[in-house]
Amino acid sequence: MRRRVLGLVAVLTTIVAAAGCGSSDSGADGSSSSSGNKTTQVKVGIIPIVDVAPLYLGQKKGFFGSRGIELNMVSAQGGAAIIPGVVSGQFQFGFSNTTSLMVAQVKGVPVRSVVNGAASNGKVGGDVTGVGVSKDSPIKSAEDLAGHTVAVNTLQNIGDTTVRESVRAAGGDPSEVEFVEIPFDQMPAALDDGRVDAAWMGEPAMTIAKAQGARVVASPFAETDPKLTVATYFTSAELAKRDPGLVKRFAEAMTESLRYATDHPDEARQVLTTYTKIDGDVLAKLTLPGWPASVDMASLEKLAVLGERDGLFGDKKPDLEVLFS
């Protein structure tokens, strides 16, 4: 796993160097000046899961358009894959889990979180992510995951870090869990086919797996911290410096979107049909995350401690005030 982290660092370092040699023409990458009534074309790297529903809902309700922003969402497998795209200028903003952002920062990758994205809803057994096992699995609790394979969407990330914490808290040995990388949308089939013993799934994958008989044996986010800030929207330090007005407008529109989604959960569910392929039965049963307007720094501090314990940051520590302020 450490070789994977080192490989990611090498890729990110190369991209950062290339980005530093690129053009600073704001019109070339879509983050054009917001003077007058000019509309700014903005690409956002996202993961097609329930967590990003407020972004699509905000687009639909005109929260971005009223601020001169035209959104174009581009899907990726996880936050670790989105970060290089933001740093290189492929995306102006990205959605990433907070652990990936911490790893990037300590490796010198110039990223800045600009607004909250999603949080745990705090419900053990009913959170937005959970570890599922097949209905006939001998695994009954997080402790039993030791010695078994668990699927996560990306390795050395918020998924395996929080799963380890659930195993540890339940009395198991987290070092004995074998993590394998599988995209969220492929997890229900992998679990049903027996290719993995368990899968850490977000929505809608979790609801689909439950319909196939899967049982939830752990809720890593809620068990780590019931107010855990799971993900945020971020940009590159270069864009934050070059076009602070765009960053401010994006953050304001996203904050309004988060609040609207919190107050209108049915609309948040419905907007999922615009970027995921889910049927009505799944849609009605989906578990929603929390969408607070601001990050919870205490939960991020706890997540950073877990990342240090897992050896994600080498001999450095993430500067949370700089990254998430």
matplotlib code that plots the C-alpha trace (Angstrom):
import matplotlib.pyplot as plt

x = [0.0, 2.9, 4.1, 0.7, 1.0, 4.6, 3.3, 0.5, 3.1, 5.2, 2.3, 1.2, 4.7, 5.0, 1.6, 2.4, 5.7, 3.8, 1.1, 3.8, 5.0, 1.5, -0.2, -1.8, -4.4, -7.7, -9.8, -7.9, -9.0, -12.5, -11.9, -12.3, -12.7, -16.1, -16.2, -19.5, -22.0, -19.6, -20.4, -17.5, -17.3, -16.3, -15.3, -15.8, -14.3, -16.8, -17.6, -21.0, -22.4, -25.2, -22.8, -22.6, -26.3, -26.3, -23.9, -26.4, -29.3, -27.7, -27.1, -30.7, -32.0, -29.8, -27.5, -24.5, -26.0, -27.1, -23.4, -22.2, -21.0, -21.8, -21.0, -19.7, -19.3, -16.8, -16.8, -13.8, -13.3, -12.2, -10.7, -7.2, -7.8, -9.5, -6.6, -4.2, -6.9, -7.4, -3.7, -3.1, -6.0, -8.2, -10.8, -11.2, -12.7, -12.9, -14.7, -12.5, -12.5, -10.6, -7.9, -6.8, -6.5, -4.4, -2.1, -1.8, -0.9, 1.9, 3.4, 3.6, 0.7, -0.8, -4.5, -6.9, -10.3, -12.9, -16.2, -17.8, -19.0, -20.5, -20.5, -21.5, -25.2, -24.0, -26.2, -24.4, -26.1, -27.7, -24.9, -24.2, -21.4, -21.1, -19.3, -21.5, -21.2, -23.3, -26.3, -24.6, -21.3, -19.7, -18.7, -21.0, -19.2, -16.3, -14.0, -14.6, -13.2, -9.7, -8.3, -10.7, -10.7, -12.6, -13.2, -12.7, -12.9, -9.3, -6.5, -4.8, -7.8, -10.6, -12.3, -9.6, -8.5, -12.0, -12.6, -9.5, -10.8, -14.0, -12.1, -9.8, -12.7, -14.5, -11.4, -10.0, -6.6, -6.8, -3.4, -5.0, -7.6, -6.7, -8.0, -8.6, -9.6, -12.9, -15.1, -18.2, -20.6, -18.9, -19.0, -22.5, -21.6, -18.2, -19.7, -22.5, -20.1, -17.8, -14.8, -14.4, -15.5, -16.8, -17.2, -17.1, -19.9, -21.4, -24.8, -26.4, -24.1, -25.1, -28.8, -28.3, -26.2, -28.9, -31.5, -29.3, -29.3, -26.2, -25.9, -24.2, -21.6, -19.9, -20.5, -16.9, -17.7, -20.2, -18.1, -15.0, -16.9, -20.7, -19.9, -17.1, -16.4, -16.1, -15.4, -15.0, -14.8, -11.3, -9.2, -5.6, -3.5, -2.7, -6.4, -7.2, -4.5, -5.2, -9.0, -10.2, -13.5, -14.4, -13.5, -15.6, -18.6, -18.3, -18.1, -21.1, -23.2, -22.1, -23.0, -26.5, -26.8, -25.8, -28.4, -31.1, -30.4, -30.5, -33.9, -35.3, -34.1, -36.7, -35.4, -31.9, -33.0, -34.7, -31.7, -29.7, -31.5, -29.7, -26.2, -26.7, -28.6, -31.0, -34.6, -37.4, -37.2, -33.5, -34.1, -36.7, -34.5, -31.3, -29.5, -28.5, -25.4, -25.2, -24.7, -23.6, -22.5, -19.2, -16.5, -16.1, -12.5, -12.6, -13.5, -10.8, -8.2, -9.3, -9.1, -5.6, -4.5, -5.8, -3.9, -0.7, -1.3, -1.7, 1.5, -0.2, 1.8, 5.3, 7.2, 5.0, 1.6, -1.1, -1.7, -5.5, -5.9, -4.2, -5.9, -9.5, -9.6]
y = [0.0, 2.4, 1.9, 3.1, 6.3, 6.9, 6.3, 8.9, 11.4, 10.9, 11.5, 14.6, 16.0, 15.7, 17.3, 20.2, 20.8, 20.8, 23.1, 25.6, 25.8, 26.3, 29.5, 31.7, 33.0, 32.7, 32.5, 29.4, 27.0, 28.2, 30.3, 33.6, 37.0, 37.7, 41.3, 42.6, 39.9, 37.4, 33.8, 31.7, 28.1, 25.9, 22.2, 20.3, 16.9, 14.8, 11.2, 10.1, 9.4, 10.8, 13.1, 15.5, 15.9, 19.5, 20.6, 19.3, 20.7, 24.1, 24.1, 23.2, 25.9, 28.6, 29.3, 29.1, 30.7, 33.7, 34.2, 33.9, 30.3, 27.6, 24.2, 21.2, 18.1, 15.4, 12.0, 10.2, 7.2, 9.0, 12.2, 10.9, 10.8, 14.3, 16.1, 15.8, 17.2, 20.2, 20.9, 20.6, 22.9, 20.2, 21.1, 24.5, 22.7, 19.2, 17.1, 15.0, 13.2, 15.1, 12.4, 12.7, 16.4, 16.0, 13.5, 15.9, 18.8, 17.1, 16.0, 19.6, 19.5, 23.1, 22.6, 24.6, 23.5, 26.2, 25.0, 22.0, 19.0, 16.3, 14.9, 11.8, 11.8, 10.4, 7.2, 4.0, 1.3, 4.0, 6.3, 7.3, 4.7, 1.4, -1.9, -4.5, -8.3, -11.0, -12.3, -15.7, -14.3, -15.4, -11.7, -10.3, -7.2, -4.9, -7.0, -10.0, -8.0, -8.9, -11.6, -10.7, -8.7, -5.4, -3.3, 0.4, 2.8, 4.0, 2.8, 4.7, 7.0, 8.0, 4.6, 2.2, 4.7, 4.8, 1.1, 0.4, 2.6, 0.7, -2.6, -1.2, 0.1, -3.2, -5.1, -6.4, -6.0, -3.5, -4.6, -8.0, -6.4, -6.7, -3.8, -4.0, -1.2, -1.5, 1.4, 2.0, 1.0, -2.4, -3.2, -4.8, -7.3, -8.0, -8.7, -10.8, -12.8, -13.5, -11.7, -9.8, -10.6, -7.2, -3.8, -0.3, 1.3, 4.7, 5.4, 4.3, 1.2, 0.4, 0.4, -1.8, -4.2, -4.3, -5.2, -8.2, -9.3, -7.5, -6.7, -3.7, -4.7, -1.3, 2.4, 3.7, 7.4, 7.6, 5.3, 7.6, 10.8, 11.4, 14.9, 13.7, 16.1, 13.6, 15.6, 19.2, 21.1, 22.4, 24.2, 24.8, 27.3, 28.9, 29.5, 30.7, 33.4, 34.2, 34.4, 34.8, 36.3, 33.0, 31.0, 33.2, 33.0, 29.2, 28.9, 31.1, 29.2, 25.8, 27.0, 28.0, 24.6, 22.7, 24.6, 24.1, 20.3, 20.0, 21.7, 19.9, 16.2, 15.0, 17.3, 16.2, 12.6, 13.4, 15.2, 11.9, 10.6, 13.3, 11.8, 8.2, 5.2, 4.2, 3.1, 4.4, 1.7, 2.4, 6.2, 6.0, 3.9, 5.9, 7.1, 10.7, 12.2, 15.4, 18.6, 21.2, 24.6, 24.5, 21.9, 20.4, 21.0, 18.7, 15.8, 16.7, 16.7, 13.2, 12.1, 13.5, 11.6, 8.4, 9.2, 9.6, 6.3, 4.6, 6.2, 8.2, 11.4, 10.2, 12.4, 15.4, 16.5, 18.2, 21.9, 21.8, 25.5, 26.3, 23.5, 24.0, 27.6]
z = [0.0, 0.8, -2.8, -4.0, -1.9, -3.2, -6.8, -6.3, -4.9, -8.0, -10.3, -8.4, -8.3, -12.1, -12.6, -10.2, -12.1, -15.5, -14.1, -13.0, -16.6, -18.0, -19.2, -16.6, -19.1, -17.2, -20.3, -21.5, -18.6, -18.1, -15.0, -16.8, -15.3, -13.7, -14.8, -16.2, -17.0, -18.4, -17.5, -16.2, -17.5, -14.5, -14.6, -11.3, -10.7, -8.8, -7.7, -8.8, -5.4, -3.2, -1.4, -4.4, -4.8, -3.5, -6.3, -8.9, -7.0, -6.7, -10.5, -11.1, -8.7, -10.3, -7.3, -9.5, -12.6, -10.6, -9.7, -13.3, -13.1, -15.6, -14.2, -16.0, -13.8, -14.7, -12.9, -11.4, -9.2, -6.1, -4.5, -5.0, -8.8, -8.8, -7.1, -10.1, -12.4, -10.2, -9.8, -13.6, -14.4, -16.0, -13.3, -11.6, -8.5, -7.3, -4.7, -2.5, 0.8, 3.5, 4.0, 0.3, 0.7, 3.8, 2.1, -0.9, 1.4, 3.3, 0.0, -1.1, -3.6, -3.7, -2.9, -0.8, 0.5, -0.3, 1.0, 2.8, 0.8, 3.0, 6.5, 8.4, 9.4, 12.8, 12.7, 13.4, 11.3, 9.1, 7.9, 4.3, 4.1, 5.7, 5.5, 4.0, 3.9, 2.1, 4.0, 4.7, 5.7, 9.0, 9.6, 12.3, 13.4, 12.6, 14.8, 12.5, 9.5, 10.6, 8.3, 5.5, 2.3, 2.3, -0.9, -0.8, -3.8, -3.4, -1.2, 1.6, 2.0, 4.3, 3.6, 4.9, 7.6, 9.1, 8.6, 10.6, 13.3, 13.5, 13.6, 16.3, 18.4, 18.2, 19.5, 16.3, 14.7, 11.9, 10.5, 9.6, 7.2, 3.5, 1.5, -2.3, -4.7, -6.5, -7.8, -5.8, -8.6, -8.9, -5.2, -4.9, -7.7, -6.2, -2.9, -4.3, -6.4, -3.4, -4.9, -1.6, 1.9, 2.7, 1.0, 2.3, 0.2, -0.3, -1.8, -4.0, -3.9, -0.3, -1.0, -4.1, -2.1, 0.6, -2.0, -2.8, 0.9, 2.2, 5.9, 7.4, 10.0, 10.6, 10.1, 9.9, 9.6, 12.4, 14.6, 14.0, 14.8, 14.5, 13.0, 10.7, 7.9, 5.1, 2.0, 0.8, -2.5, -3.2, -5.8, -6.6, -4.7, -8.1, -9.0, -5.5, -5.9, -9.5, -9.3, -5.7, -7.0, -8.8, -5.7, -3.5, -5.9, -6.1, -2.3, -1.8, -4.4, -2.9, 0.7, -0.5, -2.2, 0.9, 3.0, 0.4, 0.1, 3.9, 4.0, 0.9, 1.2, -1.3, -4.0, -3.2, -3.7, -7.0, -8.5, -8.1, -11.2, -13.3, -12.7, -11.5, -12.9, -10.1, -10.1, -8.0, -5.3, -4.7, -4.8, -2.0, 0.3, -0.1, 3.1, 2.9, 4.4, 6.4, 4.4, 7.0, 5.6, 7.4, 8.3, 11.7, 12.7, 15.7, 13.5, 11.0, 13.8, 14.8, 11.2, 10.9, 14.0, 12.4, 9.2, 11.2, 12.9, 9.5, 8.2, 5.5, 6.1, 6.5, 9.0, 8.5, 9.8, 7.8, 8.6, 8.9, 9.5, 6.2, 4.3, 5.5, 6.6]

ax = plt.figure().add_subplot(projection="3d")
ax.plot(x, y, z, "-o")
ax.set_aspect("equal")
plt.show()
